[in-house]
Amino acid sequence: MGDYSFDTPLNIGDKVIFEDQMHYTMVKATTFNGIKLPSITIEKEDGNVEVVREFGYEDFKDRLS
């Protein structure tokens, strides 16, 4: 993804956005040891977040075969 630096140190809770990375996060997604996949969301320009897809146990089970 590259090397990054910031003008000030990051704090817990700071928002860091790496744009155009979806192809890395979803293609490499794994449910190894039951790790839940992250929900797919879209943050709108007005700040509202739309949940496009959530993953549950059925998704995990379907990937086993």
C-alpha positions as CSV (number, residue, x, y, z in Angstrom):
1,M,0.0,0.0,0.0
2,G,3.0,2.3,0.3
3,D,4.6,4.4,3.0
4,Y,2.7,7.1,4.8
5,S,3.5,9.8,7.3
6,F,1.3,12.3,9.0
7,D,1.9,15.9,10.1
8,T,0.9,15.0,13.7
9,P,0.9,11.6,15.5
10,L,-2.3,9.6,15.1
11,N,-4.5,9.2,18.1
12,I,-6.9,6.3,19.0
13,G,-10.2,7.1,17.2
14,D,-8.7,9.1,14.4
15,K,-10.1,8.3,11.0
16,V,-7.6,7.2,8.3
17,I,-9.0,6.5,4.9
18,F,-7.1,4.6,2.2
19,E,-9.1,5.2,-0.9
20,D,-9.5,2.7,-3.8
21,Q,-8.5,-0.3,-1.6
22,M,-11.7,-2.4,-1.9
23,H,-10.1,-4.9,-4.3
24,Y,-7.5,-5.7,-1.5
25,T,-9.9,-6.0,1.4
26,M,-12.6,-8.1,-0.1
27,V,-10.5,-10.4,-2.4
28,K,-8.3,-11.3,0.6
29,A,-11.1,-11.7,3.0
30,T,-11.0,-14.9,5.1
31,T,-13.2,-16.5,7.7
32,F,-10.3,-18.5,9.1
33,N,-11.1,-19.6,12.7
34,G,-14.5,-18.0,12.4
35,I,-13.3,-14.4,11.9
36,K,-16.3,-12.4,10.9
37,L,-16.0,-10.6,7.6
38,P,-16.5,-6.8,7.8
39,S,-19.7,-5.3,6.6
40,I,-19.5,-3.5,3.3
41,T,-20.6,0.2,3.8
42,I,-20.6,3.4,1.8
43,E,-20.0,6.7,3.5
44,K,-22.1,9.4,1.8
45,E,-20.9,12.9,1.3
46,D,-23.3,14.1,4.0
47,G,-21.5,11.7,6.5
48,N,-24.3,9.1,6.7
49,V,-23.2,5.5,6.4
50,E,-25.2,3.1,4.3
51,V,-24.7,-0.6,5.1
52,V,-24.6,-2.4,1.7
53,R,-23.9,-6.0,2.9
54,E,-23.5,-7.8,6.2
55,F,-22.1,-11.2,6.7
56,G,-23.3,-13.9,9.1
57,Y,-23.0,-17.5,10.0
58,E,-24.7,-18.7,6.8
59,D,-22.0,-16.9,4.7
60,F,-19.3,-18.7,6.7
61,K,-21.1,-22.1,6.4
62,D,-21.5,-21.6,2.6
63,R,-17.8,-21.0,2.1
64,L,-16.9,-24.4,3.7
65,S,-18.0,-26.4,0.6
